[in-house]
Amino acid sequence: MQENLPDNAVTVVVSRRVKKGCEEEFEQLSTAMSVAAKKFTGHLGSTMFRPASPDDPEYRIVFKFASQKDLEVWQASEVRQKHLENFEGLLIEPAKTEVLSGMVTWFTLPARNPIKPPPRYKMTFVSWLALYPSVTLIFLLFGDLLEPAPLILRTLIITAVLMLLMTYVLMPRFTRWFAFWLYPKAERDQR
């Protein structure tokens, strides 16, 4: 789920536990709600994740918006409220909503239901494991070339390269490599 998102993009994960036998109707209503959201400014996409197993009736729907303001406009809309009313009779319990932004969005496991973000100390450590060798390599390869440039320009170039590497190359891989630690099986099974 790593795509070219604006810097202030917001990801919303909505978890809904659906009554047995209501899955088809729920999916149709959820699709209709996603189609309605597309018409709102700043909507960047949505994805529905079906339950991971027959024993767990939890659907997860991920919405992405360009900014917190765009998200708030969608959340306050009458269109959204009407769609939410349609879900009420299909759910075992009220929906749970999580808003994710910043570093948390680096820690998305592809092809898995979005799950609770790892603790900050784990995200910080894995980010550092990716960042330290990258900075070292950039200085080793380009340090002499960049040395004559003014500090502001050097910093601009190095941080731009680092952010691209971290977002599109390193963090998707490091998240997969360290998934066993970031998302221990016991925690995944407790959802």
Summary of the structure (lengths in Angstrom):
residues: 191
radius of gyration: 20.0
end to end distance: 20.4
largest distance: 68.1
contacts: 506
relative contact order: 0.15
helix: 56%
strand: 17%
